Amino acid sequence: MPYSLLVWDAWYAYQNGDATKMQNCLQESLKCTPFSKTETLMNWLESFAKFSSETEHQLDTYALTNSAEWKKLMRRAVAVKPVRTMVY
């Protein structure tokens, strides 16, 4: 599924009170994003704001970014993978 459609589905789920589906869609979008991780996170917020303004829905960014699902997603998205060291 294309990145932009996953972000749209995430926003739609969020607007309908399904934070778990929102989280899952955004997590899946990480696999096909054309952006860096930081740019992707910013793009999600910008996209949510754009979709909200186009549909006249209010976006409460404070509630969104402080939700348990968003925080869990942020931990996953910015997690640093351990570097394997070679032992000689």
PDB file of N, CA, C and O in Angstrom:
ATOM      1  N   MET A   1       0.852  -1.169   0.000  1.00  0.00           N
ATOM      2  CA  MET A   1       0.000   0.000   0.000  1.00  0.00           C
ATOM      3  C   MET A   1       0.901   1.236   0.000  1.00  0.00           C
ATOM      4  O   MET A   1       1.885   1.270   0.739  1.00  0.00           O
ATOM      5  N   PRO A   2       0.595   2.233  -0.795  1.00  0.00           N
ATOM      6  CA  PRO A   2       1.432   3.442  -0.845  1.00  0.00           C
ATOM      7  C   PRO A   2       1.454   4.201   0.486  1.00  0.00           C
ATOM      8  O   PRO A   2       0.491   4.194   1.252  1.00  0.00           O
ATOM      9  N   TYR A   3       2.571   4.840   0.720  1.00  0.00           N
ATOM     10  CA  TYR A   3       2.787   5.617   1.947  1.00  0.00           C
ATOM     11  C   TYR A   3       1.643   6.596   2.209  1.00  0.00           C
ATOM     12  O   TYR A   3       1.086   6.617   3.307  1.00  0.00           O
ATOM     13  N   SER A   4       1.290   7.405   1.211  1.00  0.00           N
ATOM     14  CA  SER A   4       0.286   8.452   1.424  1.00  0.00           C
ATOM     15  C   SER A   4      -1.078   7.867   1.790  1.00  0.00           C
ATOM     16  O   SER A   4      -1.818   8.466   2.570  1.00  0.00           O
ATOM     17  N   LEU A   5      -1.414   6.714   1.239  1.00  0.00           N
ATOM     18  CA  LEU A   5      -2.684   6.079   1.574  1.00  0.00           C
ATOM     19  C   LEU A   5      -2.677   5.548   3.005  1.00  0.00           C
ATOM     20  O   LEU A   5      -3.692   5.608   3.698  1.00  0.00           O
ATOM     21  N   LEU A   6      -1.545   5.033   3.440  1.00  0.00           N
ATOM     22  CA  LEU A   6      -1.425   4.570   4.825  1.00  0.00           C
ATOM     23  C   LEU A   6      -1.578   5.729   5.809  1.00  0.00           C
ATOM     24  O   LEU A   6      -2.210   5.579   6.855  1.00  0.00           O
ATOM     25  N   VAL A   7      -1.002   6.881   5.474  1.00  0.00           N
ATOM     26  CA  VAL A   7      -1.120   8.055   6.344  1.00  0.00           C
ATOM     27  C   VAL A   7      -2.571   8.535   6.366  1.00  0.00           C
ATOM     28  O   VAL A   7      -3.090   8.896   7.422  1.00  0.00           O
ATOM     29  N   TRP A   8      -3.224   8.539   5.204  1.00  0.00           N
ATOM     30  CA  TRP A   8      -4.641   8.912   5.144  1.00  0.00           C
ATOM     31  C   TRP A   8      -5.474   7.959   5.998  1.00  0.00           C
ATOM     32  O   TRP A   8      -6.317   8.404   6.776  1.00  0.00           O
ATOM     33  N   ASP A   9      -5.245   6.655   5.862  1.00  0.00           N
ATOM     34  CA  ASP A   9      -5.979   5.671   6.655  1.00  0.00           C
ATOM     35  C   ASP A   9      -5.736   5.870   8.148  1.00  0.00           C
ATOM     36  O   ASP A   9      -6.645   5.696   8.959  1.00  0.00           O
ATOM     37  N   ALA A  10      -4.513   6.233   8.505  1.00  0.00           N
ATOM     38  CA  ALA A  10      -4.182   6.498   9.908  1.00  0.00           C
ATOM     39  C   ALA A  10      -4.966   7.688  10.427  1.00  0.00           C
ATOM     40  O   ALA A  10      -5.523   7.647  11.524  1.00  0.00           O
ATOM     41  N   TRP A  11      -5.004   8.744   9.636  1.00  0.00           N
ATOM     42  CA  TRP A  11      -5.754   9.936  10.059  1.00  0.00           C
ATOM     43  C   TRP A  11      -7.235   9.612  10.186  1.00  0.00           C
ATOM     44  O   TRP A  11      -7.876  10.018  11.155  1.00  0.00           O
ATOM     45  N   TYR A  12      -7.781   8.889   9.225  1.00  0.00           N
ATOM     46  CA  TYR A  12      -9.194   8.534   9.249  1.00  0.00           C
ATOM     47  C   TYR A  12      -9.517   7.699  10.489  1.00  0.00           C
ATOM     48  O   TYR A  12     -10.536   7.910  11.147  1.00  0.00           O
ATOM     49  N   ALA A  13      -8.640   6.760  10.792  1.00  0.00           N
ATOM     50  CA  ALA A  13      -8.832   5.938  11.993  1.00  0.00           C
ATOM     51  C   ALA A  13      -8.795   6.809  13.244  1.00  0.00           C
ATOM     52  O   ALA A  13      -9.617   6.645  14.146  1.00  0.00           O
ATOM     53  N   TYR A  14      -7.839   7.734  13.295  1.00  0.00           N
ATOM     54  CA  TYR A  14      -7.734   8.619  14.452  1.00  0.00           C
ATOM     55  C   TYR A  14      -8.999   9.462  14.612  1.00  0.00           C
ATOM     56  O   TYR A  14      -9.507   9.615  15.723  1.00  0.00           O
ATOM     57  N   GLN A  15      -9.501  10.003  13.517  1.00  0.00           N
ATOM     58  CA  GLN A  15     -10.711  10.830  13.576  1.00  0.00           C
ATOM     59  C   GLN A  15     -11.924  10.034  14.031  1.00  0.00           C
ATOM     60  O   GLN A  15     -12.876  10.592  14.576  1.00  0.00           O
ATOM     61  N   ASN A  16     -11.882   8.727  13.803  1.00  0.00           N
ATOM     62  CA  ASN A  16     -12.987   7.864  14.206  1.00  0.00           C
ATOM     63  C   ASN A  16     -12.744   7.181  15.545  1.00  0.00           C
ATOM     64  O   ASN A  16     -13.472   6.265  15.928  1.00  0.00           O
ATOM     65  N   GLY A  17     -11.714   7.636  16.253  1.00  0.00           N
ATOM     66  CA  GLY A  17     -11.470   7.135  17.600  1.00  0.00           C
ATOM     67  C   GLY A  17     -10.746   5.800  17.673  1.00  0.00           C
ATOM     68  O   GLY A  17     -10.708   5.176  18.733  1.00  0.00           O
ATOM     69  N   ASP A  18     -10.173   5.356  16.569  1.00  0.00           N
ATOM     70  CA  ASP A  18      -9.474   4.067  16.551  1.00  0.00           C
ATOM     71  C   ASP A  18      -7.964   4.316  16.565  1.00  0.00           C
ATOM     72  O   ASP A  18      -7.297   4.219  15.534  1.00  0.00           O
ATOM     73  N   ALA A  19      -7.445   4.633  17.736  1.00  0.00           N
ATOM     74  CA  ALA A  19      -6.026   4.969  17.873  1.00  0.00           C
ATOM     75  C   ALA A  19      -5.127   3.778  17.577  1.00  0.00           C
ATOM     76  O   ALA A  19      -4.002   3.953  17.109  1.00  0.00           O
ATOM     77  N   THR A  20      -5.608   2.572  17.843  1.00  0.00           N
ATOM     78  CA  THR A  20      -4.803   1.381  17.564  1.00  0.00           C
ATOM     79  C   THR A  20      -4.607   1.210  16.058  1.00  0.00           C
ATOM     80  O   THR A  20      -3.499   0.921  15.605  1.00  0.00           O
ATOM     81  N   LYS A  21      -5.672   1.387  15.288  1.00  0.00           N
ATOM     82  CA  LYS A  21      -5.545   1.290  13.832  1.00  0.00           C
ATOM     83  C   LYS A  21      -4.654   2.410  13.303  1.00  0.00           C
ATOM     84  O   LYS A  21      -3.858   2.191  12.390  1.00  0.00           O
ATOM     85  N   MET A  22      -4.784   3.607  13.870  1.00  0.00           N
ATOM     86  CA  MET A  22      -3.926   4.722  13.475  1.00  0.00           C
ATOM     87  C   MET A  22      -2.467   4.333  13.669  1.00  0.00           C
ATOM     88  O   MET A  22      -1.638   4.517  12.777  1.00  0.00           O
ATOM     89  N   GLN A  23      -2.170   3.802  14.827  1.00  0.00           N
ATOM     90  CA  GLN A  23      -0.807   3.398  15.152  1.00  0.00           C
ATOM     91  C   GLN A  23      -0.314   2.340  14.166  1.00  0.00           C
ATOM     92  O   GLN A  23       0.812   2.427  13.676  1.00  0.00           O
ATOM     93  N   ASN A  24      -1.144   1.352  13.877  1.00  0.00           N
ATOM     94  CA  ASN A  24      -0.756   0.288  12.954  1.00  0.00           C
ATOM     95  C   ASN A  24      -0.496   0.814  11.546  1.00  0.00           C
ATOM     96  O   ASN A  24       0.468   0.402  10.902  1.00  0.00           O
ATOM     97  N   CYS A  25      -1.338   1.711  11.067  1.00  0.00           N
ATOM     98  CA  CYS A  25      -1.150   2.284   9.726  1.00  0.00           C
ATOM     99  C   CYS A  25       0.138   3.103   9.656  1.00  0.00           C
ATOM    100  O   CYS A  25       0.888   2.999   8.685  1.00  0.00           O
ATOM    101  N   LEU A  26       0.393   3.909  10.672  1.00  0.00           N
ATOM    102  CA  LEU A  26       1.616   4.714  10.664  1.00  0.00           C
ATOM    103  C   LEU A  26       2.847   3.823  10.787  1.00  0.00           C
ATOM    104  O   LEU A  26       3.867   4.085  10.150  1.00  0.00           O
ATOM    105  N   GLN A  27       2.760   2.778  11.599  1.00  0.00           N
ATOM    106  CA  GLN A  27       3.873   1.833  11.723  1.00  0.00           C
ATOM    107  C   GLN A  27       4.162   1.199  10.362  1.00  0.00           C
ATOM    108  O   GLN A  27       5.320   1.068   9.965  1.00  0.00           O
ATOM    109  N   GLU A  28       3.121   0.814   9.664  1.00  0.00           N
ATOM    110  CA  GLU A  28       3.278   0.200   8.343  1.00  0.00           C
ATOM    111  C   GLU A  28       3.855   1.206   7.346  1.00  0.00           C
ATOM    112  O   GLU A  28       4.629   0.833   6.463  1.00  0.00           O
ATOM    113  N   SER A  29       3.482   2.476   7.485  1.00  0.00           N
ATOM    114  CA  SER A  29       3.985   3.499   6.553  1.00  0.00           C
ATOM    115  C   SER A  29       5.493   3.700   6.686  1.00  0.00           C
ATOM    116  O   SER A  29       6.143   4.172   5.754  1.00  0.00           O
ATOM    117  N   LEU A  30       6.043   3.344   7.838  1.00  0.00           N
ATOM    118  CA  LEU A  30       7.495   3.459   8.019  1.00  0.00           C
ATOM    119  C   LEU A  30       8.256   2.555   7.046  1.00  0.00           C
ATOM    120  O   LEU A  30       9.407   2.827   6.704  1.00  0.00           O
ATOM    121  N   LYS A  31       7.607   1.488   6.610  1.00  0.00           N
ATOM    122  CA  LYS A  31       8.264   0.540   5.704  1.00  0.00           C
ATOM    123  C   LYS A  31       8.377   1.069   4.277  1.00  0.00           C
ATOM    124  O   LYS A  31       9.185   0.574   3.492  1.00  0.00           O
ATOM    125  N   CYS A  32       7.571   2.071   3.940  1.00  0.00           N
ATOM    126  CA  CYS A  32       7.568   2.544   2.558  1.00  0.00           C
ATOM    127  C   CYS A  32       7.701   4.066   2.448  1.00  0.00           C
ATOM    128  O   CYS A  32       7.395   4.644   1.405  1.00  0.00           O
ATOM    129  N   THR A  33       8.147   4.696   3.501  1.00  0.00           N
ATOM    130  CA  THR A  33       8.273   6.150   3.481  1.00  0.00           C
ATOM    131  C   THR A  33       9.429   6.608   2.592  1.00  0.00           C
ATOM    132  O   THR A  33      10.485   5.975   2.565  1.00  0.00           O
ATOM    133  N   PRO A  34       9.228   7.698   1.871  1.00  0.00           N
ATOM    134  CA  PRO A  34      10.329   8.245   1.070  1.00  0.00           C
ATOM    135  C   PRO A  34      11.220   9.185   1.886  1.00  0.00           C
ATOM    136  O   PRO A  34      12.171   9.755   1.352  1.00  0.00           O
ATOM    137  N   PHE A  35      10.920   9.346   3.166  1.00  0.00           N
ATOM    138  CA  PHE A  35      11.603  10.318   4.016  1.00  0.00           C
ATOM    139  C   PHE A  35      12.471   9.638   5.074  1.00  0.00           C
ATOM    140  O   PHE A  35      12.361   8.436   5.317  1.00  0.00           O
ATOM    141  N   SER A  36      13.338  10.443   5.696  1.00  0.00           N
ATOM    142  CA  SER A  36      14.073   9.962   6.861  1.00  0.00           C
ATOM    143  C   SER A  36      13.070   9.792   7.998  1.00  0.00           C
ATOM    144  O   SER A  36      11.924  10.227   7.881  1.00  0.00           O
ATOM    145  N   LYS A  37      13.486   9.167   9.088  1.00  0.00           N
ATOM    146  CA  LYS A  37      12.575   8.966  10.220  1.00  0.00           C
ATOM    147  C   LYS A  37      12.051  10.288  10.760  1.00  0.00           C
ATOM    148  O   LYS A  37      10.854  10.435  11.008  1.00  0.00           O
ATOM    149  N   THR A  38      12.942  11.238  10.940  1.00  0.00           N
ATOM    150  CA  THR A  38      12.525  12.544  11.461  1.00  0.00           C
ATOM    151  C   THR A  38      11.565  13.238  10.503  1.00  0.00           C
ATOM    152  O   THR A  38      10.549  13.790  10.924  1.00  0.00           O
ATOM    153  N   GLU A  39      11.889  13.207   9.217  1.00  0.00           N
ATOM    154  CA  GLU A  39      11.010  13.820   8.220  1.00  0.00           C
ATOM    155  C   GLU A  39       9.659  13.109   8.173  1.00  0.00           C
ATOM    156  O   GLU A  39       8.625  13.745   7.967  1.00  0.00           O
ATOM    157  N   THR A  40       9.671  11.800   8.365  1.00  0.00           N
ATOM    158  CA  THR A  40       8.425  11.036   8.360  1.00  0.00           C
ATOM    159  C   THR A  40       7.526  11.460   9.509  1.00  0.00           C
ATOM    160  O   THR A  40       6.328  11.667   9.317  1.00  0.00           O
ATOM    161  N   LEU A  41       8.091  11.591  10.696  1.00  0.00           N
ATOM    162  CA  LEU A  41       7.294  12.003  11.864  1.00  0.00           C
ATOM    163  C   LEU A  41       6.685  13.382  11.637  1.00  0.00           C
ATOM    164  O   LEU A  41       5.519  13.612  11.961  1.00  0.00           O
ATOM    165  N   MET A  42       7.465  14.289  11.086  1.00  0.00           N
ATOM    166  CA  MET A  42       6.955  15.630  10.788  1.00  0.00           C
ATOM    167  C   MET A  42       5.886  15.561   9.695  1.00  0.00           C
ATOM    168  O   MET A  42       4.886  16.276   9.756  1.00  0.00           O
ATOM    169  N   ASN A  43       6.097  14.706   8.705  1.00  0.00           N
ATOM    170  CA  ASN A  43       5.130  14.566   7.631  1.00  0.00           C
ATOM    171  C   ASN A  43       3.798  14.036   8.146  1.00  0.00           C
ATOM    172  O   ASN A  43       2.739  14.463   7.686  1.00  0.00           O
ATOM    173  N   TRP A  44       3.844  13.107   9.097  1.00  0.00           N
ATOM    174  CA  TRP A  44       2.594  12.604   9.670  1.00  0.00           C
ATOM    175  C   TRP A  44       1.792  13.739  10.282  1.00  0.00           C
ATOM    176  O   TRP A  44       0.591  13.855  10.036  1.00  0.00           O
ATOM    177  N   LEU A  45       2.442  14.572  11.074  1.00  0.00           N
ATOM    178  CA  LEU A  45       1.733  15.686  11.718  1.00  0.00           C
ATOM    179  C   LEU A  45       1.227  16.691  10.688  1.00  0.00           C
ATOM    180  O   LEU A  45       0.095  17.168  10.778  1.00  0.00           O
ATOM    181  N   GLU A  46       2.071  17.007   9.713  1.00  0.00           N
ATOM    182  CA  GLU A  46       1.658  17.940   8.660  1.00  0.00           C
ATOM    183  C   GLU A  46       0.482  17.370   7.864  1.00  0.00           C
ATOM    184  O   GLU A  46      -0.457  18.093   7.530  1.00  0.00           O
ATOM    185  N   SER A  47       0.539  16.091   7.567  1.00  0.00           N
ATOM    186  CA  SER A  47      -0.544  15.451   6.821  1.00  0.00           C
ATOM    187  C   SER A  47      -1.834  15.446   7.621  1.00  0.00           C
ATOM    188  O   SER A  47      -2.901  15.738   7.080  1.00  0.00           O
ATOM    189  N   PHE A  48      -1.749  15.118   8.903  1.00  0.00           N
ATOM    190  CA  PHE A  48      -2.941  15.131   9.748  1.00  0.00           C
ATOM    191  C   PHE A  48      -3.550  16.540   9.784  1.00  0.00           C
ATOM    192  O   PHE A  48      -4.769  16.690   9.712  1.00  0.00           O
ATOM    193  N   ALA A  49      -2.717  17.550   9.893  1.00  0.00           N
ATOM    194  CA  ALA A  49      -3.205  18.929   9.906  1.00  0.00           C
ATOM    195  C   ALA A  49      -3.881  19.276   8.579  1.00  0.00           C
ATOM    196  O   ALA A  49      -4.941  19.900   8.553  1.00  0.00           O
ATOM    197  N   LYS A  50      -3.255  18.866   7.489  1.00  0.00           N
ATOM    198  CA  LYS A  50      -3.815  19.138   6.150  1.00  0.00           C
ATOM    199  C   LYS A  50      -5.146  18.426   5.972  1.00  0.00           C
ATOM    200  O   LYS A  50      -6.122  19.039   5.539  1.00  0.00           O
ATOM    201  N   PHE A  51      -5.199  17.137   6.303  1.00  0.00           N
ATOM    202  CA  PHE A  51      -6.443  16.379   6.158  1.00  0.00           C
ATOM    203  C   PHE A  51      -7.545  16.974   7.025  1.00  0.00           C
ATOM    204  O   PHE A  51      -8.702  17.040   6.610  1.00  0.00           O
ATOM    205  N   SER A  52      -7.186  17.403   8.219  1.00  0.00           N
ATOM    206  CA  SER A  52      -8.174  18.001   9.113  1.00  0.00           C
ATOM    207  C   SER A  52      -8.747  19.284   8.532  1.00  0.00           C
ATOM    208  O   SER A  52      -9.956  19.506   8.579  1.00  0.00           O
ATOM    209  N   SER A  53      -7.877  20.130   7.983  1.00  0.00           N
ATOM    210  CA  SER A  53      -8.355  21.397   7.427  1.00  0.00           C
ATOM    211  C   SER A  53      -9.209  21.173   6.177  1.00  0.00           C
ATOM    212  O   SER A  53     -10.148  21.927   5.919  1.00  0.00           O
ATOM    213  N   GLU A  54      -8.885  20.148   5.412  1.00  0.00           N
ATOM    214  CA  GLU A  54      -9.656  19.851   4.202  1.00  0.00           C
ATOM    215  C   GLU A  54     -11.037  19.297   4.516  1.00  0.00           C
ATOM    216  O   GLU A  54     -11.962  19.446   3.717  1.00  0.00           O
ATOM    217  N   THR A  55     -11.182  18.669   5.658  1.00  0.00           N
ATOM    218  CA  THR A  55     -12.456  18.053   6.021  1.00  0.00           C
ATOM    219  C   THR A  55     -13.162  18.789   7.158  1.00  0.00           C
ATOM    220  O   THR A  55     -14.206  18.351   7.641  1.00  0.00           O
ATOM    221  N   GLU A  56     -12.591  19.890   7.570  1.00  0.00           N
ATOM    222  CA  GLU A  56     -13.157  20.721   8.635  1.00  0.00           C
ATOM    223  C   GLU A  56     -13.261  20.006   9.976  1.00  0.00           C
ATOM    224  O   GLU A  56     -14.134  20.323  10.784  1.00  0.00           O
ATOM    225  N   HIS A  57     -12.378  19.045  10.215  1.00  0.00           N
ATOM    226  CA  HIS A  57     -12.286  18.394  11.517  1.00  0.00           C
ATOM    227  C   HIS A  57     -11.208  19.110  12.323  1.00  0.00           C
ATOM    228  O   HIS A  57     -10.206  19.569  11.774  1.00  0.00           O
ATOM    229  N   GLN A  58     -11.424  19.194  13.603  1.00  0.00           N
ATOM    230  CA  GLN A  58     -10.426  19.777  14.491  1.00  0.00           C
ATOM    231  C   GLN A  58      -9.342  18.748  14.773  1.00  0.00           C
ATOM    232  O   GLN A  58      -9.635  17.578  15.016  1.00  0.00           O
ATOM    233  N   LEU A  59      -8.097  19.186  14.739  1.00  0.00           N
ATOM    234  CA  LEU A  59      -6.987  18.311  15.104  1.00  0.00           C
ATOM    235  C   LEU A  59      -6.395  18.829  16.405  1.00  0.00           C
ATOM    236  O   LEU A  59      -5.895  19.952  16.471  1.00  0.00           O
ATOM    237  N   ASP A  60      -6.455  18.013  17.419  1.00  0.00           N
ATOM    238  CA  ASP A  60      -5.872  18.340  18.710  1.00  0.00           C
ATOM    239  C   ASP A  60      -4.497  17.684  18.761  1.00  0.00           C
ATOM    240  O   ASP A  60      -4.369  16.532  19.176  1.00  0.00           O
ATOM    241  N   THR A  61      -3.474  18.416  18.338  1.00  0.00           N
ATOM    242  CA  THR A  61      -2.130  17.835  18.273  1.00  0.00           C
ATOM    243  C   THR A  61      -1.615  17.474  19.659  1.00  0.00           C
ATOM    244  O   THR A  61      -0.834  16.534  19.805  1.00  0.00           O
ATOM    245  N   TYR A  62      -2.039  18.205  20.666  1.00  0.00           N
ATOM    246  CA  TYR A  62      -1.623  17.881  22.029  1.00  0.00           C
ATOM    247  C   TYR A  62      -2.153  16.501  22.425  1.00  0.00           C
ATOM    248  O   TYR A  62      -1.403  15.660  22.920  1.00  0.00           O
ATOM    249  N   ALA A  63      -3.437  16.278  22.204  1.00  0.00           N
ATOM    250  CA  ALA A  63      -4.035  14.979  22.547  1.00  0.00           C
ATOM    251  C   ALA A  63      -3.422  13.864  21.706  1.00  0.00           C
ATOM    252  O   ALA A  63      -3.165  12.769  22.207  1.00  0.00           O
ATOM    253  N   LEU A  64      -3.191  14.146  20.428  1.00  0.00           N
ATOM    254  CA  LEU A  64      -2.601  13.141  19.546  1.00  0.00           C
ATOM    255  C   LEU A  64      -1.210  12.741  20.019  1.00  0.00           C
ATOM    256  O   LEU A  64      -0.931  11.557  20.209  1.00  0.00           O
ATOM    257  N   THR A  65      -0.345  13.720  20.207  1.00  0.00           N
ATOM    258  CA  THR A  65       1.057  13.422  20.534  1.00  0.00           C
ATOM    259  C   THR A  65       1.248  12.950  21.973  1.00  0.00           C
ATOM    260  O   THR A  65       2.318  12.456  22.328  1.00  0.00           O
ATOM    261  N   ASN A  66       0.227  13.100  22.790  1.00  0.00           N
ATOM    262  CA  ASN A  66       0.314  12.603  24.161  1.00  0.00           C
ATOM    263  C   ASN A  66      -0.459  11.309  24.381  1.00  0.00           C
ATOM    264  O   ASN A  66      -0.542  10.809  25.503  1.00  0.00           O
ATOM    265  N   SER A  67      -1.021  10.774  23.307  1.00  0.00           N
ATOM    266  CA  SER A  67      -1.746   9.503  23.439  1.00  0.00           C
ATOM    267  C   SER A  67      -0.741   8.366  23.608  1.00  0.00           C
ATOM    268  O   SER A  67       0.395   8.445  23.142  1.00  0.00           O
ATOM    269  N   ALA A  68      -1.178   7.323  24.275  1.00  0.00           N
ATOM    270  CA  ALA A  68      -0.309   6.160  24.502  1.00  0.00           C
ATOM    271  C   ALA A  68       0.126   5.538  23.179  1.00  0.00           C
ATOM    272  O   ALA A  68       1.269   5.102  23.040  1.00  0.00           O
ATOM    273  N   GLU A  69      -0.787   5.497  22.207  1.00  0.00           N
ATOM    274  CA  GLU A  69      -0.470   4.893  20.915  1.00  0.00           C
ATOM    275  C   GLU A  69       0.599   5.691  20.174  1.00  0.00           C
ATOM    276  O   GLU A  69       1.510   5.111  19.584  1.00  0.00           O
ATOM    277  N   TRP A  70       0.492   7.016  20.203  1.00  0.00           N
ATOM    278  CA  TRP A  70       1.484   7.866  19.535  1.00  0.00           C
ATOM    279  C   TRP A  70       2.852   7.714  20.197  1.00  0.00           C
ATOM    280  O   TRP A  70       3.872   7.593  19.520  1.00  0.00           O
ATOM    281  N   LYS A  71       2.857   7.720  21.527  1.00  0.00           N
ATOM    282  CA  LYS A  71       4.128   7.584  22.252  1.00  0.00           C
ATOM    283  C   LYS A  71       4.789   6.241  21.960  1.00  0.00           C
ATOM    284  O   LYS A  71       6.006   6.168  21.790  1.00  0.00           O
ATOM    285  N   LYS A  72       3.997   5.193  21.903  1.00  0.00           N
ATOM    286  CA  LYS A  72       4.536   3.871  21.587  1.00  0.00           C
ATOM    287  C   LYS A  72       5.106   3.861  20.165  1.00  0.00           C
ATOM    288  O   LYS A  72       6.169   3.293  19.914  1.00  0.00           O
ATOM    289  N   LEU A  73       4.399   4.482  19.262  1.00  0.00           N
ATOM    290  CA  LEU A  73       4.855   4.579  17.878  1.00  0.00           C
ATOM    291  C   LEU A  73       6.159   5.361  17.786  1.00  0.00           C
ATOM    292  O   LEU A  73       7.054   4.986  17.027  1.00  0.00           O
ATOM    293  N   MET A  74       6.275   6.435  18.546  1.00  0.00           N
ATOM    294  CA  MET A  74       7.503   7.234  18.539  1.00  0.00           C
ATOM    295  C   MET A  74       8.682   6.427  19.058  1.00  0.00           C
ATOM    296  O   MET A  74       9.782   6.502  18.512  1.00  0.00           O
ATOM    297  N   ARG A  75       8.452   5.657  20.110  1.00  0.00           N
ATOM    298  CA  ARG A  75       9.537   4.815  20.635  1.00  0.00           C
ATOM    299  C   ARG A  75      10.015   3.821  19.590  1.00  0.00           C
ATOM    300  O   ARG A  75      11.216   3.596  19.443  1.00  0.00           O
ATOM    301  N   ARG A  76       9.081   3.230  18.869  1.00  0.00           N
ATOM    302  CA  ARG A  76       9.443   2.277  17.818  1.00  0.00           C
ATOM    303  C   ARG A  76      10.141   2.964  16.652  1.00  0.00           C
ATOM    304  O   ARG A  76      11.120   2.452  16.111  1.00  0.00           O
ATOM    305  N   ALA A  77       9.629   4.121  16.274  1.00  0.00           N
ATOM    306  CA  ALA A  77      10.144   4.811  15.089  1.00  0.00           C
ATOM    307  C   ALA A  77      11.557   5.329  15.284  1.00  0.00           C
ATOM    308  O   ALA A  77      12.362   5.309  14.353  1.00  0.00           O
ATOM    309  N   VAL A  78      11.862   5.790  16.480  1.00  0.00           N
ATOM    310  CA  VAL A  78      13.175   6.398  16.698  1.00  0.00           C
ATOM    311  C   VAL A  78      14.134   5.484  17.455  1.00  0.00           C
ATOM    312  O   VAL A  78      15.236   5.896  17.819  1.00  0.00           O
ATOM    313  N   ALA A  79      13.718   4.262  17.685  1.00  0.00           N
ATOM    314  CA  ALA A  79      14.587   3.319  18.397  1.00  0.00           C
ATOM    315  C   ALA A  79      15.878   3.117  17.629  1.00  0.00           C
ATOM    316  O   ALA A  79      15.881   2.945  16.410  1.00  0.00           O
ATOM    317  N   VAL A  80      16.953   3.142  18.356  1.00  0.00           N
ATOM    318  CA  VAL A  80      18.265   2.912  17.762  1.00  0.00           C
ATOM    319  C   VAL A  80      18.548   1.423  17.854  1.00  0.00           C
ATOM    320  O   VAL A  80      18.507   0.825  18.929  1.00  0.00           O
ATOM    321  N   LYS A  81      18.832   0.848  16.711  1.00  0.00           N
ATOM    322  CA  LYS A  81      19.139  -0.577  16.698  1.00  0.00           C
ATOM    323  C   LYS A  81      20.558  -0.774  17.207  1.00  0.00           C
ATOM    324  O   LYS A  81      21.459  -0.013  16.855  1.00  0.00           O
ATOM    325  N   PRO A  82      20.758  -1.793  18.033  1.00  0.00           N
ATOM    326  CA  PRO A  82      22.100  -2.020  18.577  1.00  0.00           C
ATOM    327  C   PRO A  82      23.092  -2.356  17.458  1.00  0.00           C
ATOM    328  O   PRO A  82      22.763  -3.039  16.488  1.00  0.00           O
ATOM    329  N   VAL A  83      24.274  -1.868  17.625  1.00  0.00           N
ATOM    330  CA  VAL A  83      25.348  -2.136  16.665  1.00  0.00           C
ATOM    331  C   VAL A  83      26.050  -3.404  17.093  1.00  0.00           C
ATOM    332  O   VAL A  83      26.436  -3.552  18.253  1.00  0.00           O
ATOM    333  N   ARG A  84      26.213  -4.303  16.172  1.00  0.00           N
ATOM    334  CA  ARG A  84      26.902  -5.545  16.488  1.00  0.00           C
ATOM    335  C   ARG A  84      28.404  -5.291  16.409  1.00  0.00           C
ATOM    336  O   ARG A  84      28.912  -4.740  15.432  1.00  0.00           O
ATOM    337  N   THR A  85      29.070  -5.692  17.425  1.00  0.00           N
ATOM    338  CA  THR A  85      30.521  -5.527  17.432  1.00  0.00           C
ATOM    339  C   THR A  85      31.183  -6.841  17.098  1.00  0.00           C
ATOM    340  O   THR A  85      30.693  -7.920  17.430  1.00  0.00           O
ATOM    341  N   MET A  86      32.279  -6.720  16.449  1.00  0.00           N
ATOM    342  CA  MET A  86      33.025  -7.925  16.083  1.00  0.00           C
ATOM    343  C   MET A  86      34.106  -8.159  17.135  1.00  0.00           C
ATOM    344  O   MET A  86      34.823  -7.241  17.535  1.00  0.00           O
ATOM    345  N   VAL A  87      34.199  -9.378  17.557  1.00  0.00           N
ATOM    346  CA  VAL A  87      35.201  -9.741  18.542  1.00  0.00           C
ATOM    347  C   VAL A  87      36.345 -10.432  17.789  1.00  0.00           C
ATOM    348  O   VAL A  87      36.131 -11.384  17.037  1.00  0.00           O
ATOM    349  N   TYR A  88      37.535  -9.939  18.006  1.00  0.00           N
ATOM    350  CA  TYR A  88      38.708 -10.512  17.338  1.00  0.00           C
ATOM    351  C   TYR A  88      39.485 -11.371  18.280  1.00  0.00           C
ATOM    352  O   TYR A  88      40.507 -11.939  17.896  1.00  0.00           O
TER     353      TYR A  88
END
